[in-house]
Amino acid sequence: MVSLAGKWLRAHALPDNDHMPTYAYRCRECTGTFEVNRPMSESSAPATCPEGHTDTVKLLTTVALTGSAAGAPAGGGCCGGACGCGH
């Protein structure tokens, strides 16, 4: 039996690579860097550089989130003023 959540996921699955994680690599032969979109289940699979070299290493990348939520309370304290504790 398929759950309701499973049906929703299949109905809304995206057929393209636009929403797969992007992994960055560096080629040890030509020193070029490149990115590969692939499922998380294949994150540790080897990647060939665009020049055809197979001696590559996956790079550690970081994500920066910036911006602010509309209506976010201003202030300081232990929680940024969101809980109203006054500290």
PDB file with SEQRES, HELIX, SHEET and CRYST1 records, atoms N, CA, C and O in Angstrom:
SEQRES   1 A   87  MET VAL SER LEU ALA GLY LYS TRP LEU ARG ALA HIS ALA          
SEQRES   2 A   87  LEU PRO ASP ASN ASP HIS MET PRO THR TYR ALA TYR ARG          
SEQRES   3 A   87  CYS ARG GLU CYS THR GLY THR PHE GLU VAL ASN ARG PRO          
SEQRES   4 A   87  MET SER GLU SER SER ALA PRO ALA THR CYS PRO GLU GLY          
SEQRES   5 A   87  HIS THR ASP THR VAL LYS LEU LEU THR THR VAL ALA LEU          
SEQRES   6 A   87  THR GLY SER ALA ALA GLY ALA PRO ALA GLY GLY GLY CYS          
SEQRES   7 A   87  CYS GLY GLY ALA CYS GLY CYS GLY HIS                          
HELIX    1 AA1 LEU A    4  ALA A   11  1                                   8    
HELIX    2 AA2 MET A   40  GLU A   42  5                                   3    
SHEET    1 AA1 3 THR A  33  ASN A  37  0                                        
SHEET    2 AA1 3 THR A  22  CYS A  27 -1                                        
SHEET    3 AA1 3 THR A  56  LYS A  58 -1                                        
CRYST1    1.000    1.000    1.000  90.00  90.00  90.00 P 1           1          
ATOM      1  N   MET A   1       0.838  -1.166   0.000  1.00  0.00           N  
ATOM      2  CA  MET A   1       0.000   0.000   0.000  1.00  0.00           C  
ATOM      3  C   MET A   1       0.890   1.239   0.000  1.00  0.00           C  
ATOM      4  O   MET A   1       1.848   1.311   0.769  1.00  0.00           O  
ATOM      5  N   VAL A   2       0.585   2.209  -0.852  1.00  0.00           N  
ATOM      6  CA  VAL A   2       1.355   3.433  -0.959  1.00  0.00           C  
ATOM      7  C   VAL A   2       0.718   4.502  -0.076  1.00  0.00           C  
ATOM      8  O   VAL A   2      -0.494   4.713  -0.111  1.00  0.00           O  
ATOM      9  N   SER A   3       1.545   5.166   0.709  1.00  0.00           N  
ATOM     10  CA  SER A   3       1.031   6.205   1.596  1.00  0.00           C  
ATOM     11  C   SER A   3       0.639   7.443   0.795  1.00  0.00           C  
ATOM     12  O   SER A   3       1.040   7.615  -0.356  1.00  0.00           O  
ATOM     13  N   LEU A   4      -0.144   8.287   1.428  1.00  0.00           N  
ATOM     14  CA  LEU A   4      -0.541   9.542   0.805  1.00  0.00           C  
ATOM     15  C   LEU A   4       0.679  10.390   0.492  1.00  0.00           C  
ATOM     16  O   LEU A   4       0.747  11.019  -0.564  1.00  0.00           O  
ATOM     17  N   ALA A   5       1.650  10.410   1.411  1.00  0.00           N  
ATOM     18  CA  ALA A   5       2.872  11.184   1.196  1.00  0.00           C  
ATOM     19  C   ALA A   5       3.646  10.646   0.001  1.00  0.00           C  
ATOM     20  O   ALA A   5       4.192  11.419  -0.787  1.00  0.00           O  
ATOM     21  N   GLY A   6       3.696   9.324  -0.136  1.00  0.00           N  
ATOM     22  CA  GLY A   6       4.392   8.713  -1.272  1.00  0.00           C  
ATOM     23  C   GLY A   6       3.740   9.078  -2.589  1.00  0.00           C  
ATOM     24  O   GLY A   6       4.431   9.332  -3.576  1.00  0.00           O  
ATOM     25  N   LYS A   7       2.407   9.109  -2.617  1.00  0.00           N  
ATOM     26  CA  LYS A   7       1.689   9.503  -3.838  1.00  0.00           C  
ATOM     27  C   LYS A   7       1.983  10.958  -4.175  1.00  0.00           C  
ATOM     28  O   LYS A   7       2.192  11.296  -5.339  1.00  0.00           O  
ATOM     29  N   TRP A   8       1.999  11.822  -3.160  1.00  0.00           N  
ATOM     30  CA  TRP A   8       2.279  13.233  -3.397  1.00  0.00           C  
ATOM     31  C   TRP A   8       3.691  13.412  -3.948  1.00  0.00           C  
ATOM     32  O   TRP A   8       3.902  14.170  -4.895  1.00  0.00           O  
ATOM     33  N   LEU A   9       4.660  12.709  -3.349  1.00  0.00           N  
ATOM     34  CA  LEU A   9       6.044  12.845  -3.808  1.00  0.00           C  
ATOM     35  C   LEU A   9       6.196  12.412  -5.257  1.00  0.00           C  
ATOM     36  O   LEU A   9       6.889  13.073  -6.031  1.00  0.00           O  
ATOM     37  N   ARG A  10       5.556  11.307  -5.632  1.00  0.00           N  
ATOM     38  CA  ARG A  10       5.649  10.867  -7.020  1.00  0.00           C  
ATOM     39  C   ARG A  10       4.953  11.832  -7.969  1.00  0.00           C  
ATOM     40  O   ARG A  10       5.435  12.065  -9.078  1.00  0.00           O  
ATOM     41  N   ALA A  11       3.841  12.388  -7.552  1.00  0.00           N  
ATOM     42  CA  ALA A  11       3.095  13.315  -8.401  1.00  0.00           C  
ATOM     43  C   ALA A  11       3.847  14.626  -8.583  1.00  0.00           C  
ATOM     44  O   ALA A  11       3.690  15.289  -9.608  1.00  0.00           O  
ATOM     45  N   HIS A  12       4.661  15.010  -7.606  1.00  0.00           N  
ATOM     46  CA  HIS A  12       5.362  16.285  -7.666  1.00  0.00           C  
ATOM     47  C   HIS A  12       6.857  16.129  -7.914  1.00  0.00           C  
ATOM     48  O   HIS A  12       7.607  17.096  -7.774  1.00  0.00           O  
ATOM     49  N   ALA A  13       7.293  14.954  -8.271  1.00  0.00           N  
ATOM     50  CA  ALA A  13       8.721  14.739  -8.543  1.00  0.00           C  
ATOM     51  C   ALA A  13       9.134  15.534  -9.774  1.00  0.00           C  
ATOM     52  O   ALA A  13       8.407  15.593 -10.766  1.00  0.00           O  
ATOM     53  N   LEU A  14      10.299  16.137  -9.694  1.00  0.00           N  
ATOM     54  CA  LEU A  14      10.808  16.924 -10.803  1.00  0.00           C  
ATOM     55  C   LEU A  14      11.658  16.040 -11.705  1.00  0.00           C  
ATOM     56  O   LEU A  14      12.557  15.356 -11.216  1.00  0.00           O  
ATOM     57  N   PRO A  15      11.399  16.038 -13.000  1.00  0.00           N  
ATOM     58  CA  PRO A  15      12.126  15.153 -13.906  1.00  0.00           C  
ATOM     59  C   PRO A  15      13.514  15.640 -14.268  1.00  0.00           C  
ATOM     60  O   PRO A  15      14.282  14.887 -14.868  1.00  0.00           O  
ATOM     61  N   ASP A  16      13.865  16.865 -13.929  1.00  0.00           N  
ATOM     62  CA  ASP A  16      15.160  17.398 -14.324  1.00  0.00           C  
ATOM     63  C   ASP A  16      16.136  17.415 -13.156  1.00  0.00           C  
ATOM     64  O   ASP A  16      15.803  17.005 -12.044  1.00  0.00           O  
ATOM     65  N   ASN A  17      17.342  17.896 -13.423  1.00  0.00           N  
ATOM     66  CA  ASN A  17      18.400  17.937 -12.416  1.00  0.00           C  
ATOM     67  C   ASN A  17      18.431  19.253 -11.651  1.00  0.00           C  
ATOM     68  O   ASN A  17      19.340  19.467 -10.849  1.00  0.00           O  
ATOM     69  N   ASP A  18      17.458  20.150 -11.874  1.00  0.00           N  
ATOM     70  CA  ASP A  18      17.497  21.466 -11.257  1.00  0.00           C  
ATOM     71  C   ASP A  18      17.419  21.420  -9.736  1.00  0.00           C  
ATOM     72  O   ASP A  18      17.856  22.363  -9.076  1.00  0.00           O  
ATOM     73  N   HIS A  19      16.879  20.357  -9.169  1.00  0.00           N  
ATOM     74  CA  HIS A  19      16.701  20.319  -7.729  1.00  0.00           C  
ATOM     75  C   HIS A  19      17.513  19.218  -7.059  1.00  0.00           C  
ATOM     76  O   HIS A  19      17.213  18.824  -5.932  1.00  0.00           O  
ATOM     77  N   MET A  20      18.529  18.724  -7.737  1.00  0.00           N  
ATOM     78  CA  MET A  20      19.449  17.767  -7.137  1.00  0.00           C  
ATOM     79  C   MET A  20      20.590  18.538  -6.497  1.00  0.00           C  
ATOM     80  O   MET A  20      20.906  19.649  -6.922  1.00  0.00           O  
ATOM     81  N   PRO A  21      21.208  17.961  -5.483  1.00  0.00           N  
ATOM     82  CA  PRO A  21      22.370  18.631  -4.884  1.00  0.00           C  
ATOM     83  C   PRO A  21      23.485  18.816  -5.911  1.00  0.00           C  
ATOM     84  O   PRO A  21      23.662  18.001  -6.816  1.00  0.00           O  
ATOM     85  N   THR A  22      24.224  19.896  -5.748  1.00  0.00           N  
ATOM     86  CA  THR A  22      25.372  20.177  -6.607  1.00  0.00           C  
ATOM     87  C   THR A  22      26.639  19.906  -5.813  1.00  0.00           C  
ATOM     88  O   THR A  22      26.805  20.412  -4.703  1.00  0.00           O  
ATOM     89  N   TYR A  23      27.525  19.114  -6.380  1.00  0.00           N  
ATOM     90  CA  TYR A  23      28.786  18.777  -5.728  1.00  0.00           C  
ATOM     91  C   TYR A  23      29.929  19.382  -6.538  1.00  0.00           C  
ATOM     92  O   TYR A  23      29.946  19.286  -7.765  1.00  0.00           O  
ATOM     93  N   ALA A  24      30.880  20.003  -5.849  1.00  0.00           N  
ATOM     94  CA  ALA A  24      32.032  20.625  -6.499  1.00  0.00           C  
ATOM     95  C   ALA A  24      33.223  19.673  -6.434  1.00  0.00           C  
ATOM     96  O   ALA A  24      33.437  18.991  -5.432  1.00  0.00           O  
ATOM     97  N   TYR A  25      33.991  19.639  -7.519  1.00  0.00           N  
ATOM     98  CA  TYR A  25      35.166  18.776  -7.623  1.00  0.00           C  
ATOM     99  C   TYR A  25      36.339  19.571  -8.164  1.00  0.00           C  
ATOM    100  O   TYR A  25      36.164  20.603  -8.812  1.00  0.00           O  
ATOM    101  N   ARG A  26      37.542  19.072  -7.886  1.00  0.00           N  
ATOM    102  CA  ARG A  26      38.766  19.610  -8.471  1.00  0.00           C  
ATOM    103  C   ARG A  26      39.514  18.477  -9.120  1.00  0.00           C  
ATOM    104  O   ARG A  26      39.652  17.398  -8.544  1.00  0.00           O  
ATOM    105  N   CYS A  27      39.997  18.723 -10.321  1.00  0.00           N  
ATOM    106  CA  CYS A  27      40.776  17.722 -11.045  1.00  0.00           C  
ATOM    107  C   CYS A  27      42.237  17.842 -10.621  1.00  0.00           C  
ATOM    108  O   CYS A  27      42.803  18.935 -10.636  1.00  0.00           O  
ATOM    109  N   ARG A  28      42.834  16.739 -10.249  1.00  0.00           N  
ATOM    110  CA  ARG A  28      44.245  16.745  -9.826  1.00  0.00           C  
ATOM    111  C   ARG A  28      45.192  16.816 -11.014  1.00  0.00           C  
ATOM    112  O   ARG A  28      46.357  17.180 -10.852  1.00  0.00           O  
ATOM    113  N   GLU A  29      44.714  16.476 -12.201  1.00  0.00           N  
ATOM    114  CA  GLU A  29      45.582  16.503 -13.383  1.00  0.00           C  
ATOM    115  C   GLU A  29      45.650  17.886 -14.020  1.00  0.00           C  
ATOM    116  O   GLU A  29      46.739  18.385 -14.304  1.00  0.00           O  
ATOM    117  N   CYS A  30      44.484  18.513 -14.250  1.00  0.00           N  
ATOM    118  CA  CYS A  30      44.487  19.829 -14.909  1.00  0.00           C  
ATOM    119  C   CYS A  30      44.202  20.969 -13.934  1.00  0.00           C  
ATOM    120  O   CYS A  30      44.208  22.132 -14.339  1.00  0.00           O  
ATOM    121  N   THR A  31      43.955  20.670 -12.679  1.00  0.00           N  
ATOM    122  CA  THR A  31      43.664  21.601 -11.584  1.00  0.00           C  
ATOM    123  C   THR A  31      42.388  22.420 -11.792  1.00  0.00           C  
ATOM    124  O   THR A  31      42.159  23.388 -11.067  1.00  0.00           O  
ATOM    125  N   GLY A  32      41.567  22.057 -12.752  1.00  0.00           N  
ATOM    126  CA  GLY A  32      40.305  22.749 -12.969  1.00  0.00           C  
ATOM    127  C   GLY A  32      39.266  22.332 -11.938  1.00  0.00           C  
ATOM    128  O   GLY A  32      39.341  21.237 -11.379  1.00  0.00           O  
ATOM    129  N   THR A  33      38.307  23.195 -11.689  1.00  0.00           N  
ATOM    130  CA  THR A  33      37.202  22.851 -10.805  1.00  0.00           C  
ATOM    131  C   THR A  33      35.933  22.763 -11.643  1.00  0.00           C  
ATOM    132  O   THR A  33      35.805  23.435 -12.666  1.00  0.00           O  
ATOM    133  N   PHE A  34      34.997  21.929 -11.200  1.00  0.00           N  
ATOM    134  CA  PHE A  34      33.742  21.736 -11.909  1.00  0.00           C  
ATOM    135  C   PHE A  34      32.688  21.259 -10.940  1.00  0.00           C  
ATOM    136  O   PHE A  34      33.002  20.832  -9.829  1.00  0.00           O  
ATOM    137  N   GLU A  35      31.429  21.332 -11.360  1.00  0.00           N  
ATOM    138  CA  GLU A  35      30.307  20.925 -10.526  1.00  0.00           C  
ATOM    139  C   GLU A  35      29.519  19.816 -11.209  1.00  0.00           C  
ATOM    140  O   GLU A  35      29.455  19.734 -12.435  1.00  0.00           O  
ATOM    141  N   VAL A  36      28.920  18.966 -10.378  1.00  0.00           N  
ATOM    142  CA  VAL A  36      28.094  17.868 -10.870  1.00  0.00           C  
ATOM    143  C   VAL A  36      26.791  17.857 -10.078  1.00  0.00           C  
ATOM    144  O   VAL A  36      26.815  17.885  -8.848  1.00  0.00           O  
ATOM    145  N   ASN A  37      25.656  17.818 -10.769  1.00  0.00           N  
ATOM    146  CA  ASN A  37      24.351  17.641 -10.123  1.00  0.00           C  
ATOM    147  C   ASN A  37      24.047  16.158 -10.123  1.00  0.00           C  
ATOM    148  O   ASN A  37      24.021  15.515 -11.173  1.00  0.00           O  
ATOM    149  N   ARG A  38      23.816  15.620  -8.930  1.00  0.00           N  
ATOM    150  CA  ARG A  38      23.497  14.196  -8.819  1.00  0.00           C  
ATOM    151  C   ARG A  38      22.733  13.944  -7.533  1.00  0.00           C  
ATOM    152  O   ARG A  38      22.786  14.753  -6.607  1.00  0.00           O  
ATOM    153  N   PRO A  39      22.021  12.824  -7.469  1.00  0.00           N  
ATOM    154  CA  PRO A  39      21.289  12.503  -6.238  1.00  0.00           C  
ATOM    155  C   PRO A  39      22.239  12.276  -5.071  1.00  0.00           C  
ATOM    156  O   PRO A  39      23.401  11.919  -5.264  1.00  0.00           O  
ATOM    157  N   MET A  40      21.737  12.488  -3.861  1.00  0.00           N  
ATOM    158  CA  MET A  40      22.562  12.279  -2.674  1.00  0.00           C  
ATOM    159  C   MET A  40      23.051  10.840  -2.589  1.00  0.00           C  
ATOM    160  O   MET A  40      24.129  10.588  -2.052  1.00  0.00           O  
ATOM    161  N   SER A  41      22.279   9.895  -3.109  1.00  0.00           N  
ATOM    162  CA  SER A  41      22.690   8.487  -3.076  1.00  0.00           C  
ATOM    163  C   SER A  41      23.950   8.239  -3.893  1.00  0.00           C  
ATOM    164  O   SER A  41      24.607   7.213  -3.714  1.00  0.00           O  
ATOM    165  N   GLU A  42      24.300   9.166  -4.790  1.00  0.00           N  
ATOM    166  CA  GLU A  42      25.506   9.034  -5.617  1.00  0.00           C  
ATOM    167  C   GLU A  42      26.581  10.044  -5.220  1.00  0.00           C  
ATOM    168  O   GLU A  42      27.515  10.280  -5.985  1.00  0.00           O  
ATOM    169  N   SER A  43      26.461  10.638  -4.039  1.00  0.00           N  
ATOM    170  CA  SER A  43      27.386  11.697  -3.639  1.00  0.00           C  
ATOM    171  C   SER A  43      28.835  11.238  -3.530  1.00  0.00           C  
ATOM    172  O   SER A  43      29.750  12.037  -3.729  1.00  0.00           O  
ATOM    173  N   SER A  44      29.056   9.979  -3.220  1.00  0.00           N  
ATOM    174  CA  SER A  44      30.439   9.507  -3.072  1.00  0.00           C  
ATOM    175  C   SER A  44      30.969   8.835  -4.347  1.00  0.00           C  
ATOM    176  O   SER A  44      32.099   8.348  -4.361  1.00  0.00           O  
ATOM    177  N   ALA A  45      30.173   8.807  -5.399  1.00  0.00           N  
ATOM    178  CA  ALA A  45      30.628   8.209  -6.659  1.00  0.00           C  
ATOM    179  C   ALA A  45      31.708   9.081  -7.293  1.00  0.00           C  
ATOM    180  O   ALA A  45      31.665  10.304  -7.163  1.00  0.00           O  
ATOM    181  N   PRO A  46      32.679   8.465  -7.979  1.00  0.00           N  
ATOM    182  CA  PRO A  46      33.725   9.261  -8.628  1.00  0.00           C  
ATOM    183  C   PRO A  46      33.138  10.132  -9.738  1.00  0.00           C  
ATOM    184  O   PRO A  46      32.101   9.808 -10.316  1.00  0.00           O  
ATOM    185  N   ALA A  47      33.816  11.239 -10.022  1.00  0.00           N  
ATOM    186  CA  ALA A  47      33.389  12.147 -11.088  1.00  0.00           C  
ATOM    187  C   ALA A  47      34.545  12.392 -12.037  1.00  0.00           C  
ATOM    188  O   ALA A  47      35.686  12.566 -11.609  1.00  0.00           O  
ATOM    189  N   THR A  48      34.252  12.404 -13.305  1.00  0.00           N  
ATOM    190  CA  THR A  48      35.248  12.679 -14.339  1.00  0.00           C  
ATOM    191  C   THR A  48      35.172  14.157 -14.695  1.00  0.00           C  
ATOM    192  O   THR A  48      34.078  14.696 -14.864  1.00  0.00           O  
ATOM    193  N   CYS A  49      36.317  14.816 -14.810  1.00  0.00           N  
ATOM    194  CA  CYS A  49      36.328  16.244 -15.131  1.00  0.00           C  
ATOM    195  C   CYS A  49      35.921  16.450 -16.587  1.00  0.00           C  
ATOM    196  O   CYS A  49      35.967  15.508 -17.378  1.00  0.00           O  
ATOM    197  N   PRO A  50      35.522  17.667 -16.952  1.00  0.00           N  
ATOM    198  CA  PRO A  50      35.109  17.941 -18.333  1.00  0.00           C  
ATOM    199  C   PRO A  50      36.185  17.650 -19.373  1.00  0.00           C  
ATOM    200  O   PRO A  50      35.868  17.452 -20.547  1.00  0.00           O  
ATOM    201  N   GLU A  51      37.454  17.621 -18.960  1.00  0.00           N  
ATOM    202  CA  GLU A  51      38.548  17.308 -19.877  1.00  0.00           C  
ATOM    203  C   GLU A  51      38.773  15.805 -20.021  1.00  0.00           C  
ATOM    204  O   GLU A  51      39.607  15.369 -20.815  1.00  0.00           O  
ATOM    205  N   GLY A  52      38.022  15.012 -19.245  1.00  0.00           N  
ATOM    206  CA  GLY A  52      38.124  13.556 -19.344  1.00  0.00           C  
ATOM    207  C   GLY A  52      39.029  12.901 -18.327  1.00  0.00           C  
ATOM    208  O   GLY A  52      39.211  11.684 -18.367  1.00  0.00           O  
ATOM    209  N   HIS A  53      39.605  13.671 -17.411  1.00  0.00           N  
ATOM    210  CA  HIS A  53      40.478  13.103 -16.389  1.00  0.00           C  
ATOM    211  C   HIS A  53      39.648  12.476 -15.275  1.00  0.00           C  
ATOM    212  O   HIS A  53      38.573  12.967 -14.929  1.00  0.00           O  
ATOM    213  N   THR A  54      40.164  11.386 -14.723  1.00  0.00           N  
ATOM    214  CA  THR A  54      39.423  10.676 -13.673  1.00  0.00           C  
ATOM    215  C   THR A  54      40.003  10.877 -12.273  1.00  0.00           C  
ATOM    216  O   THR A  54      39.394  10.453 -11.290  1.00  0.00           O  
ATOM    217  N   ASP A  55      41.163  11.514 -12.168  1.00  0.00           N  
ATOM    218  CA  ASP A  55      41.790  11.748 -10.862  1.00  0.00           C  
ATOM    219  C   ASP A  55      41.226  13.046 -10.278  1.00  0.00           C  
ATOM    220  O   ASP A  55      41.833  14.109 -10.403  1.00  0.00           O  
ATOM    221  N   THR A  56      40.064  12.945  -9.642  1.00  0.00           N  
ATOM    222  CA  THR A  56      39.387  14.123  -9.100  1.00  0.00           C  
ATOM    223  C   THR A  56      39.119  13.949  -7.611  1.00  0.00           C  
ATOM    224  O   THR A  56      39.133  12.834  -7.091  1.00  0.00           O  
ATOM    225  N   VAL A  57      38.877  15.059  -6.940  1.00  0.00           N  
ATOM    226  CA  VAL A  57      38.568  15.049  -5.517  1.00  0.00           C  
ATOM    227  C   VAL A  57      37.356  15.949  -5.280  1.00  0.00           C  
ATOM    228  O   VAL A  57      37.255  17.037  -5.848  1.00  0.00           O  
ATOM    229  N   LYS A  58      36.433  15.475  -4.427  1.00  0.00           N  
ATOM    230  CA  LYS A  58      35.253  16.277  -4.096  1.00  0.00           C  
ATOM    231  C   LYS A  58      35.670  17.359  -3.112  1.00  0.00           C  
ATOM    232  O   LYS A  58      36.396  17.092  -2.154  1.00  0.00           O  
ATOM    233  N   LEU A  59      35.208  18.581  -3.350  1.00  0.00           N  
ATOM    234  CA  LEU A  59      35.541  19.719  -2.500  1.00  0.00           C  
ATOM    235  C   LEU A  59      34.479  19.909  -1.426  1.00  0.00           C  
ATOM    236  O   LEU A  59      33.306  19.600  -1.632  1.00  0.00           O  
ATOM    237  N   LEU A  60      34.901  20.414  -0.297  1.00  0.00           N  
ATOM    238  CA  LEU A  60      33.979  20.766   0.771  1.00  0.00           C  
ATOM    239  C   LEU A  60      33.420  22.145   0.461  1.00  0.00           C  
ATOM    240  O   LEU A  60      34.179  23.098   0.287  1.00  0.00           O  
ATOM    241  N   THR A  61      32.110  22.257   0.392  1.00  0.00           N  
ATOM    242  CA  THR A  61      31.492  23.540   0.095  1.00  0.00           C  
ATOM    243  C   THR A  61      30.598  23.958   1.251  1.00  0.00           C  
ATOM    244  O   THR A  61      30.190  23.131   2.066  1.00  0.00           O  
ATOM    245  N   THR A  62      30.302  25.239   1.311  1.00  0.00           N  
ATOM    246  CA  THR A  62      29.431  25.759   2.350  1.00  0.00           C  
ATOM    247  C   THR A  62      28.270  26.500   1.707  1.00  0.00           C  
ATOM    248  O   THR A  62      28.341  26.909   0.548  1.00  0.00           O  
ATOM    249  N   VAL A  63      27.216  26.664   2.464  1.00  0.00           N  
ATOM    250  CA  VAL A  63      26.046  27.390   1.996  1.00  0.00           C  
ATOM    251  C   VAL A  63      25.848  28.579   2.915  1.00  0.00           C  
ATOM    252  O   VAL A  63      25.896  28.434   4.136  1.00  0.00           O  
ATOM    253  N   ALA A  64      25.627  29.748   2.344  1.00  0.00           N  
ATOM    254  CA  ALA A  64      25.365  30.944   3.139  1.00  0.00           C  
ATOM    255  C   ALA A  64      23.921  31.357   2.917  1.00  0.00           C  
ATOM    256  O   ALA A  64      23.478  31.522   1.781  1.00  0.00           O  
ATOM    257  N   LEU A  65      23.201  31.519   3.998  1.00  0.00           N  
ATOM    258  CA  LEU A  65      21.828  31.986   3.923  1.00  0.00           C  
ATOM    259  C   LEU A  65      21.800  33.424   4.398  1.00  0.00           C  
ATOM    260  O   LEU A  65      22.268  33.733   5.494  1.00  0.00           O  
ATOM    261  N   THR A  66      21.254  34.303   3.574  1.00  0.00           N  
ATOM    262  CA  THR A  66      21.190  35.713   3.934  1.00  0.00           C  
ATOM    263  C   THR A  66      19.772  36.215   3.761  1.00  0.00           C  
ATOM    264  O   THR A  66      18.925  35.537   3.180  1.00  0.00           O  
ATOM    265  N   GLY A  67      19.527  37.385   4.259  1.00  0.00           N  
ATOM    266  CA  GLY A  67      18.210  37.980   4.124  1.00  0.00           C  
ATOM    267  C   GLY A  67      17.512  37.996   5.460  1.00  0.00           C  
ATOM    268  O   GLY A  67      18.067  37.582   6.478  1.00  0.00           O  
ATOM    269  N   SER A  68      16.288  38.477   5.442  1.00  0.00           N  
ATOM    270  CA  SER A  68      15.509  38.510   6.671  1.00  0.00           C  
ATOM    271  C   SER A  68      14.072  38.156   6.359  1.00  0.00           C  
ATOM    272  O   SER A  68      13.588  38.373   5.248  1.00  0.00           O  
ATOM    273  N   ALA A  69      13.410  37.621   7.335  1.00  0.00           N  
ATOM    274  CA  ALA A  69      12.009  37.272   7.168  1.00  0.00           C  
ATOM    275  C   ALA A  69      11.160  38.514   7.372  1.00  0.00           C  
ATOM    276  O   ALA A  69      11.441  39.323   8.256  1.00  0.00           O  
ATOM    277  N   ALA A  70      10.129  38.668   6.565  1.00  0.00           N  
ATOM    278  CA  ALA A  70       9.230  39.808   6.717  1.00  0.00           C  
ATOM    279  C   ALA A  70       8.530  39.707   8.062  1.00  0.00           C  
ATOM    280  O   ALA A  70       8.033  38.643   8.432  1.00  0.00           O  
ATOM    281  N   GLY A  71       8.492  40.773   8.766  1.00  0.00           N  
ATOM    282  CA  GLY A  71       7.809  40.788  10.044  1.00  0.00           C  
ATOM    283  C   GLY A  71       8.612  40.203  11.187  1.00  0.00           C  
ATOM    284  O   GLY A  71       8.073  40.004  12.276  1.00  0.00           O  
ATOM    285  N   ALA A  72       9.880  39.923  10.970  1.00  0.00           N  
ATOM    286  CA  ALA A  72      10.704  39.370  12.043  1.00  0.00           C  
ATOM    287  C   ALA A  72      10.907  40.432  13.107  1.00  0.00           C  
ATOM    288  O   ALA A  72      11.192  41.583  12.779  1.00  0.00           O  
ATOM    289  N   PRO A  73      10.768  40.073  14.359  1.00  0.00           N  
ATOM    290  CA  PRO A  73      10.912  41.062  15.420  1.00  0.00           C  
ATOM    291  C   PRO A  73      12.347  41.543  15.540  1.00  0.00           C  
ATOM    292  O   PRO A  73      13.292  40.770  15.382  1.00  0.00           O  
ATOM    293  N   ALA A  74      12.494  42.820  15.819  1.00  0.00           N  
ATOM    294  CA  ALA A  74      13.820  43.380  16.021  1.00  0.00           C  
ATOM    295  C   ALA A  74      14.111  43.387  17.510  1.00  0.00           C  
ATOM    296  O   ALA A  74      13.197  43.401  18.334  1.00  0.00           O  
ATOM    297  N   GLY A  75      15.353  43.378  17.833  1.00  0.00           N  
ATOM    298  CA  GLY A  75      15.715  43.441  19.254  1.00  0.00           C  
ATOM    299  C   GLY A  75      16.864  42.529  19.546  1.00  0.00           C  
ATOM    300  O   GLY A  75      17.417  41.903  18.641  1.00  0.00           O  
ATOM    301  N   GLY A  76      17.221  42.449  20.769  1.00  0.00           N  
ATOM    302  CA  GLY A  76      18.346  41.617  21.153  1.00  0.00           C  
ATOM    303  C   GLY A  76      17.909  40.599  22.152  1.00  0.00           C  
ATOM    304  O   GLY A  76      16.798  40.074  22.075  1.00  0.00           O  
ATOM    305  N   GLY A  77      18.758  40.317  23.075  1.00  0.00           N  
ATOM    306  CA  GLY A  77      18.419  39.364  24.121  1.00  0.00           C  
ATOM    307  C   GLY A  77      18.794  37.960  23.751  1.00  0.00           C  
ATOM    308  O   GLY A  77      19.476  37.712  22.756  1.00  0.00           O  
ATOM    309  N   CYS A  78      18.334  37.045  24.574  1.00  0.00           N  
ATOM    310  CA  CYS A  78      18.750  35.660  24.439  1.00  0.00           C  
ATOM    311  C   CYS A  78      18.236  35.014  23.153  1.00  0.00           C  
ATOM    312  O   CYS A  78      18.824  34.049  22.663  1.00  0.00           O  
ATOM    313  N   CYS A  79      17.150  35.540  22.613  1.00  0.00           N  
ATOM    314  CA  CYS A  79      16.578  34.909  21.413  1.00  0.00           C  
ATOM    315  C   CYS A  79      16.337  35.927  20.310  1.00  0.00           C  
ATOM    316  O   CYS A  79      15.559  35.658  19.395  1.00  0.00           O  
ATOM    317  N   GLY A  80      16.971  37.072  20.368  1.00  0.00           N  
ATOM    318  CA  GLY A  80      16.765  38.096  19.365  1.00  0.00           C  
ATOM    319  C   GLY A  80      15.472  38.859  19.546  1.00  0.00           C  
ATOM    320  O   GLY A  80      15.051  39.587  18.647  1.00  0.00           O  
ATOM    321  N   GLY A  81      14.839  38.705  20.684  1.00  0.00           N  
ATOM    322  CA  GLY A  81      13.620  39.417  20.967  1.00  0.00           C  
ATOM    323  C   GLY A  81      12.352  38.704  20.562  1.00  0.00           C  
ATOM    324  O   GLY A  81      11.257  39.235  20.747  1.00  0.00           O  
ATOM    325  N   ALA A  82      12.481  37.499  20.008  1.00  0.00           N  
ATOM    326  CA  ALA A  82      11.320  36.797  19.481  1.00  0.00           C  
ATOM    327  C   ALA A  82      10.412  36.238  20.569  1.00  0.00           C  
ATOM    328  O   ALA A  82       9.208  36.106  20.349  1.00  0.00           O  
ATOM    329  N   CYS A  83      10.947  35.914  21.716  1.00  0.00           N  
ATOM    330  CA  CYS A  83      10.098  35.280  22.739  1.00  0.00           C  
ATOM    331  C   CYS A  83       9.467  36.288  23.694  1.00  0.00           C  
ATOM    332  O   CYS A  83       8.574  35.932  24.462  1.00  0.00           O  
ATOM    333  N   GLY A  84       9.911  37.518  23.659  1.00  0.00           N  
ATOM    334  CA  GLY A  84       9.337  38.536  24.526  1.00  0.00           C  
ATOM    335  C   GLY A  84       9.829  38.479  25.958  1.00  0.00           C  
ATOM    336  O   GLY A  84       9.211  39.067  26.846  1.00  0.00           O  
ATOM    337  N   CYS A  85      10.935  37.780  26.199  1.00  0.00           N  
ATOM    338  CA  CYS A  85      11.430  37.640  27.568  1.00  0.00           C  
ATOM    339  C   CYS A  85      12.046  38.939  28.087  1.00  0.00           C  
ATOM    340  O   CYS A  85      12.191  39.109  29.297  1.00  0.00           O  
ATOM    341  N   GLY A  86      12.405  39.843  27.201  1.00  0.00           N  
ATOM    342  CA  GLY A  86      12.977  41.111  27.615  1.00  0.00           C  
ATOM    343  C   GLY A  86      14.453  41.056  27.947  1.00  0.00           C  
ATOM    344  O   GLY A  86      15.008  42.051  28.413  1.00  0.00           O  
ATOM    345  N   HIS A  87      15.095  39.952  27.729  1.00  0.00           N  
ATOM    346  CA  HIS A  87      16.542  39.857  28.019  1.00  0.00           C  
ATOM    347  C   HIS A  87      17.361  40.061  26.797  1.00  0.00           C  
ATOM    348  O   HIS A  87      18.589  40.015  26.863  1.00  0.00           O  
TER     349      HIS A  87                                                      
END                                                                             
